[in-house]
Amino acid sequence: MEAPAQSQRYPAQTTEILDQYRATWGGRISEERLLTKVLWSGEIEDFTGFDVSMVYDYIANNITYCCDDSTLAALIIQTAARLPRDVRAFVFDRCVFLSAGRMLYGMVLPGATAKPETWIILLSERMHGDDLHSFIAHEIAHAWLGHDRLSPEVPVDHETQAANLAQQWGFIGRGADARHCNAYMRR
């Protein structure tokens, strides 16, 4: 039995981009370097077929995370890998992740005082369980939707909106469950 062609392990959109890069580079660079160039182009929607460590390195180099908790950093990277491409680009360009120690699960604040159009996403180092990616996606959803917790204009249903968007992005768990998020806010 013949091994599948290299490009058959990728989704059609990725294969088209790879073929364009191969035509441009005409064998002057290695396949691994070509894959790196394609990945770093930001044009890839679906990371299927790419080496996981290559994807995570790409994301880690594009995310701003300020703290030393390597477990939390890995969770942020894994969550970003699952986001739609336009949201991932937003996270790269406009979000800063900070560890909030162990005081809360998460919160989003506008970064207007530090850098306009930036969102500061505070995440707890005490997060645990199977829901961690959904909690991080939930906080990213608040930023994506422009929910300024310090503004009186934040929508009353902001928790529902963020949970529903995290769920739309394919996350499951308490962070993508509007009932849980609303119950947690009422405590």
C-alpha positions as CSV (number, residue, x, y, z in Angstrom):
1,M,0.0,0.0,0.0
2,E,1.3,3.4,-1.0
3,A,1.8,6.1,1.7
4,P,-0.5,9.1,1.2
5,A,0.9,12.2,-0.4
6,Q,2.3,14.8,2.1
7,S,-0.5,17.3,1.3
8,Q,-3.3,14.7,1.8
9,R,-2.8,14.9,5.5
10,Y,-4.0,18.6,5.6
11,P,-7.4,20.1,5.0
12,A,-8.1,21.4,1.4
13,Q,-7.6,25.1,2.4
14,T,-4.2,24.3,3.9
15,T,-3.2,22.2,1.0
16,E,-3.9,25.1,-1.4
17,I,-1.8,27.4,0.7
18,L,1.0,24.8,0.9
19,D,1.0,24.4,-2.9
20,Q,1.2,28.1,-3.4
21,Y,4.2,28.3,-1.1
22,R,5.8,25.3,-2.8
23,A,5.4,27.0,-6.2
24,T,7.0,30.2,-4.8
25,W,9.9,28.5,-3.0
26,G,10.4,25.8,-5.7
27,G,12.2,23.3,-3.5
28,R,14.8,25.9,-2.2
29,I,13.8,25.2,1.4
30,S,13.1,22.1,3.4
31,E,9.5,20.8,3.8
32,E,9.7,21.6,7.5
33,R,10.8,25.2,6.9
34,L,8.0,25.5,4.3
35,L,5.5,24.3,6.9
36,T,6.8,26.8,9.4
37,K,6.5,29.6,6.9
38,V,2.9,28.6,6.1
39,L,2.0,28.3,9.8
40,W,3.5,31.7,10.6
41,S,1.8,33.3,7.7
42,G,-1.4,33.4,9.8
43,E,-3.4,32.2,6.8
44,I,-4.2,28.7,8.3
45,E,-7.6,28.2,9.8
46,D,-7.3,24.6,10.7
47,F,-4.1,23.1,12.2
48,T,-5.0,19.5,11.3
49,G,-2.0,17.7,10.1
50,F,0.6,20.0,11.6
51,D,2.9,18.8,14.3
52,V,1.4,19.9,17.6
53,S,4.6,21.3,19.0
54,M,5.1,23.4,15.9
55,V,1.6,24.9,16.3
56,Y,2.0,25.5,20.0
57,D,5.4,27.2,19.4
58,Y,3.8,29.5,16.8
59,I,1.0,30.4,19.2
60,A,3.3,30.9,22.2
61,N,5.4,33.3,20.2
62,N,2.4,35.4,19.3
63,I,0.6,35.6,22.7
64,T,1.4,38.0,25.4
65,Y,1.4,36.3,28.8
66,C,2.9,37.9,31.9
67,C,3.6,35.4,34.6
68,D,5.5,32.3,35.5
69,D,2.8,29.6,35.7
70,S,3.8,27.3,32.9
71,T,0.6,25.2,33.3
72,L,-1.6,28.3,32.8
73,A,0.5,29.4,29.8
74,A,0.0,26.0,28.2
75,L,-3.8,26.2,28.8
76,I,-3.9,29.6,27.1
77,I,-1.9,28.3,24.1
78,Q,-4.1,25.2,23.8
79,T,-7.2,27.3,24.0
80,A,-5.9,29.7,21.3
81,A,-5.2,26.8,19.0
82,R,-8.9,25.9,19.0
83,L,-10.2,29.5,18.3
84,P,-11.3,30.6,14.8
85,R,-8.5,32.3,12.9
86,D,-9.9,35.8,13.2
87,V,-10.4,35.5,16.9
88,R,-6.9,34.0,17.3
89,A,-5.5,37.0,15.4
90,F,-7.5,39.3,17.7
91,V,-5.9,37.5,20.7
92,F,-2.4,37.9,19.2
93,D,-2.9,41.6,18.5
94,R,-5.1,42.9,21.3
95,C,-5.0,40.7,24.3
96,V,-2.6,40.5,27.2
97,F,-2.9,37.5,29.6
98,L,-2.0,38.0,33.3
99,S,-2.0,35.6,36.2
100,A,-4.3,36.9,38.9
101,G,-2.8,34.5,41.5
102,R,-5.6,32.5,43.1
103,M,-8.2,35.2,43.7
104,L,-10.7,34.6,40.9
105,Y,-11.3,32.4,37.8
106,G,-11.0,35.2,35.3
107,M,-11.9,38.8,34.4
108,V,-11.4,41.1,31.4
109,L,-10.5,44.7,31.7
110,P,-9.9,47.3,29.0
111,G,-6.3,48.2,28.6
112,A,-7.0,51.8,27.9
113,T,-4.7,53.0,30.6
114,A,-1.8,50.9,29.3
115,K,-2.4,50.5,25.6
116,P,-5.6,51.6,23.8
117,E,-7.5,48.8,22.1
118,T,-5.9,46.2,24.3
119,W,-7.7,43.8,26.6
120,I,-6.2,42.6,29.8
121,I,-7.4,39.1,30.6
122,L,-6.8,38.1,34.2
123,L,-6.7,34.4,34.9
124,S,-6.5,32.5,38.1
125,E,-3.8,30.0,38.9
126,R,-6.3,28.1,40.9
127,M,-8.4,27.0,37.9
128,H,-8.9,23.2,37.9
129,G,-10.9,20.5,36.3
130,D,-11.9,19.7,32.7
131,D,-13.4,23.2,32.1
132,L,-10.2,25.2,31.9
133,H,-10.2,25.8,28.2
134,S,-13.9,26.9,28.3
135,F,-13.1,29.4,31.1
136,I,-10.3,30.9,29.1
137,A,-12.4,31.0,25.9
138,H,-15.2,32.6,27.9
139,E,-12.8,35.5,29.0
140,I,-11.6,35.8,25.4
141,A,-15.2,36.1,24.3
142,H,-15.7,39.0,26.7
143,A,-12.8,40.8,25.1
144,W,-14.0,39.9,21.5
145,L,-17.5,41.3,22.4
146,G,-16.0,44.4,23.9
147,H,-17.4,43.8,27.4
148,D,-15.8,46.5,29.6
149,R,-16.5,45.4,33.2
150,L,-15.7,48.9,34.4
151,S,-18.3,50.6,32.2
152,P,-21.9,51.1,33.2
153,E,-22.7,50.2,29.5
154,V,-21.7,46.5,29.8
155,P,-24.8,44.5,28.7
156,V,-26.8,43.0,31.5
157,D,-26.6,39.6,29.8
158,H,-22.8,39.8,29.2
159,E,-22.1,36.5,30.9
160,T,-24.7,34.7,28.7
161,Q,-23.2,36.4,25.6
162,A,-19.7,35.3,26.5
163,A,-20.7,31.7,27.4
164,N,-22.8,31.3,24.2
165,L,-19.9,32.6,22.1
166,A,-17.4,30.2,23.7
167,Q,-19.9,27.4,23.0
168,Q,-20.2,28.6,19.3
169,W,-16.4,28.3,19.1
170,G,-16.7,24.7,20.1
171,F,-15.8,24.8,23.8
172,I,-17.8,22.7,26.3
173,G,-17.8,23.1,30.1
174,R,-18.9,25.6,32.6
175,G,-17.3,28.5,30.8
176,A,-19.5,27.8,27.8
177,D,-22.6,27.2,29.9
178,A,-24.7,30.3,30.3
179,R,-26.7,28.9,33.2
180,H,-23.5,28.2,35.2
181,C,-21.9,31.6,34.4
182,N,-25.1,33.5,35.5
183,A,-25.4,31.5,38.7
184,Y,-21.7,32.1,39.5
185,M,-22.2,35.9,39.0
186,R,-25.2,35.9,41.4
187,R,-23.2,34.5,44.3
